[in-house]
Structure formats: C-alpha cells, structure tokens
Amino acid sequence: MRLELEQEESVELLSLIVDRITQKAGLAAKDRAAVKRWRSEQMKAGSDAMKELSDKINADLERALRSKEKSAIQRADWR
C-alpha cells in the first residue's frame, strides 16, 4: 500500500496540529499569535520549508507502513 500526502494536504495537517497545540498548551495570546504567524508566513504551500516538511511526513508515513507490513508478515496466525 502506498500513501503520499500532497503539499496542500501537509499544509492542512500542519494547520490542524498547530491549532490544536496552541489551544491545549495554555499559551499566552502573544505566543499563540507568534506561532500562527510563523505558520502562515513561513509554512505556506510552495515554500521550501513546507516542501521539506512534506517530504519528511511522506518518508515517515512510508517507513511506518513498511514496518507495519513487516510486522504482519512475521506475526504468527495461530495466536
């Protein structure tokens, strides 16, 4: 199985994670604004930083899927 996120999907994933973290971390309004400003200015689709993050996300997904695939093969069926 192959799963690969497009850069726009990685942007949405990052936005969701950043929003969730800023809500749950109990950051001051100033700090939340700084994190959101970083996301909107530096981590937009097409930027070098976002391309690098998207590549890393896809590499991690591929590694996780391969590991899961290996585990399923090595696991005994009779347990």
Secondary structure, DSSP 8 states (H G I E B T S, - for coil): ------HHHHHHHHHHHHHHHHHHTT--HHHHHHHHHHHHHHS-TTSHHHHHHHHHHHHHHHHHHHHHHHHHHHS-TT-
